[in-house]
Amino acid sequence: MSEAVAAMAAAPGDWEACTDQSGDAAIAGCTAVIGDESEAEDRRARAHYNRGLERQIKGELDSAIADYDEALRLNLRHPAVLTNRGSAYRDKGDYDRALADHNEAIEVDPSYVKAYNNRGNVHDAMGDHAAAVADYTKAIELNPDYVSAYFNRGISHGRARDHASAAADFSTAIKLKPDYVEAYVSRANAYDGLDDFDAAIADYTTAIALRPEAATSYNKRGRAYMDRGDSEDHDLAIADFTKAIELDPELADAYYNRGFLYTYNVADGDWMRSIADLTKTIELKPDYAEAYFNRGAAYSAMKDKDNAIADFKKADALGYPNAEKALRKLGAEP
């Protein structure tokens, strides 16, 4: 028996790898500790928890949950184990189990801030934005410097169309973390919702300065230039959409926005460029109803009735509300 235990014994440094390192090195160290039957139960429980964390980071959710289960079986009933298992269940879309775990974490320790924040994430994913806001607010009460809770509450406010409250939360997140790129982008989205395009453009510009490789920030700033509606902004918008495409040639929305702008916002319409961009949009997103409709409008402007009708029919089949009217205008039945 002693020989079997010795064969499974953890090597010197495995515990430190399990607790102090990350990624595969941590997983290997934790696995060695777990397999050593001479290890104390509490250390093996901690190793299961740490291995679960690393597996969760890698997206191995079932394996992570299995580790958290074993940590709990070995009497590590700590709120961190419960709330991280709850987050893994949330990522799997199992919201009932996720809520149960976060609720139990709060029962174990009513002051455990992360459990409120993570339960808010579950409520938000379920579309219950009021409950999400309440949880984030509780987290902020417990820790007024909890940046993630302000950011997450801002997201929930935005999804509830309370753009002013969203902008206020993102502003606080930025005050606490001045290089928080996602908060600048999200606040810009909120300003878009408030039709404050100047403020939105300023935030997207800051986000671009902090992370110049982010194609979506260029795309969104281009959209804000377009929505602002000044004719001199059209060239700036097209330049931003073009830069977004350069950074991410698979970004369908950037092709769509540039194609839309060529169709509707450039004097006389640059129809061939519009058609090329909208065709690329459709290649990337075959169910993009608006792209079919606007390509149909470009074909119609070019007097290409057959292609226009074909695109309007596809847009109509995908549920685009104005497609039927456009078809009847061309003398075609939906």
N, C-alpha and C positions, 0 to 999 in steps of 0.2 A: 504493500500500500504506500509506503514511504517513497518508493521509487517512482510510482505513478504521480504522486504529488510533486516530486522534484522535477519530473519531466514537464509538468505544466506550470512550474514556478515562473513568476514574472521576473524578467531580468532587471538588474540595477538600472534605474533611470526610467523604467516604464511608468511608474506613478507620476513622476515629474512630467513626462511626455503627455500623459493623459490629462493632467491638470493645468499645465503651463503652456503647451503648444497648441497648434490648431491644425485643421485639415487631416490629411491621411496620417501624419505623424501622431496626432492626438488619438485618432481612431485605433491605430496599431497599439499604442501604449495602453489605452483603456481596455482593448480586447485581451491583452496579456494579463492585465490585472483581474479582469472578470474571469479568465480561465484558471487563475491560481486559487485553488480551493483552500489554500492556507491563509489567504487574505481575509481580513476582518470583514464582516457583513456590511458595515457602514462604508468601508472603502469600496467594496464591490458595487454597492448601491450608487455611490458618487460616480464611479466609473461608468455605470450604465447611463446616468444622467448626462455626463460630459460627452459620452459617445453619441447619445441621442441628439444633443445640441449640434455636434459636428455633422451628423447625418442629415439633420433638418436643414442646415445651411446648404448642404449639397443637393437638397431636394428629394432625399430618400425618406419620404414621409412615413411609409409603413414601418421601415426599420427603426426610425426615430421613435415612433409611437411604441413599438415593442420594447425599446430600451426604457422609455419612461414608465411603461407598465411594470417592468421588472424592478426599476428603482423604487416605485411605490410598493410593490410586493415585499421588498426588502426594508420596508418601513421608512423610506425617505419621503415622508408626506410633507414636503416643503411646497410653499406656494409657487416657487419657480418651476418645479417639476410639473405641477398641474397646469399652470398658465402656458408653459411652452408646449405641453401636449395639446392644450386647447388651441393654440395657434396652428399646430400641425393639422388638427382636425379641420380648422377653418380653411387652411390651404387645400384640403381635400374636398371642401364643400360640405362637410358634415357639421352643419351649424348647431344642431341640437347638442351633440357631444361637446362641441367647442364651448357653448354657453355653460353646459354643466361643469366643465373643468374650471372655467374662469369663476363661476359662482362658488365652487368649492375652494378655490384659491383664496377668494375674498373671505370665505367663512373661516379658513385657517388663519388668515392674517388680514383683518379689515383695513390695515394701513398699507397693504402691498400695492404700490402705485401701478406697477406694470399690468396687474390683473385688470384694473379698471380701463386702462388704455387699450389692452388687447380685447377685452369684452366689447369696448366701443367699436373696434375694428369688425367684430362679428356682427354687431347690430347694423353697422354701416353696410356690410356686404349683404345683409338681409333686406336692406332698403328701409330700415327703421331708423331714420336719421335723428329723430327726436331722442330716442333712447341712446344712440351713439353720442350725441352732444352731451347728454346728461353724464355719461360715463367719462368722457374726456374732461368735462368740467370738474368732476370729482377728482380725477387724477391731478388736475391743475391746482385744486384746493390743497391737495396733499403735498404737491411739489410745484410751486409757482414758477420754477425754472425748467419745467419739463417741456423741452422744445417739441418733441414728437407729438405730445398731446395737443399743443396749440396748432401744429400743422394738420393733424388728423381732424381736429374739430373744424378747422377751416375747410377741409375737403367736404365734411358732412354738411356744413352750412351751404357750401356751394351747390352740392347736389340737391339741397332743399330750396335752391334758388334765392337764398339769403346772401347775396353777393357782398353787401356791405359788412355783415358780420364776418364773412369769410376773409375779406380783405384785412379787417382788423386783426384777426388771428394770425394771418400770414405776416403781417407787419410785426407782431410781437415775436414770432418765430425768427424773423430776420434780425430783430434787435438783439435777441439772445444768441443768434448764430449768423453773423453778417455775410458769410460765404455760402449760405444755404441756397443752392441753385434752384432746387425744386420749389422752394418757397417763393422765390422771385417769379418763376414761371406760373405758379398757381395764383399768386396775387395778380399777375398780369391777366390771367384768365378771369379772375373776379372783376377786375377793372373793365375787361371786355364786356362782361355781363352787365356792368353799370354804364356802358357806352362811353366810358372815359378812355378813349383810344390813345390820347397823349400819355396818360399814366401807364397804360398797358405797354405801349411802345418803349417807354423808358425802362420798365422792368424786364421786358424781353431783351433789351440792349444790354442791361447789366448781366442777365443770365448768359448771354452770348460771350461777354467779356470774361466771365468766370469759367465757361465751358464752351469754347469756340467750335468744338467738334460736334455739338448737339444739333442735328438737323432739324428736330422738331421746333426748336426755339426760332430758327430762321423762318420756318414755315408759318409759325404762329405770328411772328412779327409782321411777316408779309401780309397775313390775313388782316392784322390790325391796321396796317397802312391802307389796305384795300377798303376796309370798313369805314375808315375815317372819311373817305370819299373825296379828298382833294385830288384834282387831276395831276398835280405834281407828285403825288404819292404813288402813282401807277408804276413808274419806272423803278422806284424803290421796292415796291411789292414784287415786281417781276424779278428784280435782282435777288431778293431774299428767297423766292421760290426756286430760282435757279441754283442758288447756293445750297439750299436744302437738298435738292436733287443730286448735286455734285457730292455732297457728304453721304447721302443715302439714296442710291438709285432705285430702291424698292419702296420709297415713301409715296404711296399712291395719292395721298391728300395733297402733296406738293404739286404733282402733275395736274390734279384736278383743279386746284386753285389757280395755277398759272393758265390752264386751258380756259377756265371760267373768265379770268380777267381778259384774256385775248378776245373772247367772244363778246363780252358785254361792256368792258370798261376801256377799251382802246378805240380811238376814233376810227370809224369805218369797219372795225373788227378785223383781226388778223386770223381769218378763218382757217387757213391751212395749218398754221401753228396750233390753233385751238384744237382742231381735229386730231392732230398728231399727239398732243398732250392727253386729250380725253381718251384716245385709243389706248395709250399706254396705261392710263388709269384703269381702264376696263380689263386690260391684260392682267394687271396686278390684283384687281378686285372685280371679278366678273359679275357680281351682284350689286354694283354701285349704280343705283337707279338714276341719281342726279347726273352722273357722267353720261349715261345714255341719252337722257333728256337734253342736256346741253350740247352734246355732239349732234343730236338731231336738229337743234336750233341752228347750229353752224351749217349743217348740210342744207337746211331750209333757206338760210340766207344766201347760200351759193346756188340756189335753184336746183339742188340735187334732191328732187322730191322722193325718189324711191328709197334712198338711204335715210332720208329724214323720217319717212314713215316707218321704216324698219326699226330705227332707234326709238321713236316715240312708242311704238308697240311694245318694245322690250321694256322701256321705262314704265309703261302702263301695267305690264304683267308683273313688274316688281313693286307695284303699288305707288308709283309717283303720282301725286294728286293732280298735276296740271297736264299730264300726258294725254288724257282723253280729249281735253279741249284743243290741244295742239293737233291731234289727229283729225278732229272734225274740221278744223280750220283748213287743213289740206285736202278735205273732201274724202277722208278715209274713215272707216269704221274701226272702233277699238277691237 
